């Protein structure tokens, strides 16, 4: 129960800040918008993909920590 709560809180904190994958995606979206002559809205497909990658990486690392703790 405690580990599930920790995971939920950690994922919510992670989604509140931009990590390197999400920042790189935002830069790609901004460059694509400028090349197309459109204003950058601040939320594009590459940014969402970067955010999803970061959440997946975090979830995998949290699961591996839980597995190690259970084996002790």
N, C-alpha and C positions, 0 to 999 in steps of 0.2 A: 504494500500500500504506500509506504513511504517513498519507495523508488519511483512509483508511478506519479506521485505528486511532484517529486523532484524533476522528472522528465517533462511534465506539463508546464511547470514554472519556467524551466530552462528553455523550452521551445518558445514560450511566449516572450521571454527576454531576448532570445535570438532573433525573433521576427521583428522586434522593435528597433534593432540596429542593423546597419548595413555592413556586411562582411565584404571581403575582397572579391568574391565571385559576383555578388550583387552589384558592387561598384563597377566592376569591369563590364557587366552587362548594361548598366546604365550609360556608360561611356559609349558602348557600341550603338545603343539606341539613339543617343544624342547625335552621334556622327551620321547615322543613317537618316535621321530626320533632317539634319542640315543639308546633306547631299540631295535629298528629295525636295528641298525648299519648303519644308513644313516646320512649324514650331514644335519643340520638344515638350511633350505633356508631362514628363516626369515619371511615367510608368509604361515601360515597353516590354515586349516579349523576352528580350535577352535579360533584362533585369529580373523578370519573374523566374526565368530558368535558373539564373544564378542563385536566387533566393531558395528555390527548391533544392538545388544541389547542396547548399549549405545546411538546410534542414535535414537532408538525408545523411550527410556526413556526421552531423551532430547526433542524430538518432542512432546511427551505427556505433559511434563511440560510446554513447550512453548505454547501449545494449551490451557492448563488450565489457564495460565496467561492471554492470550487473552480473554478468556471467562469471567474472573473476571473483566478485564478492561472494557469490553463492558457493563457489568451490572451496572456500576457506573453511 
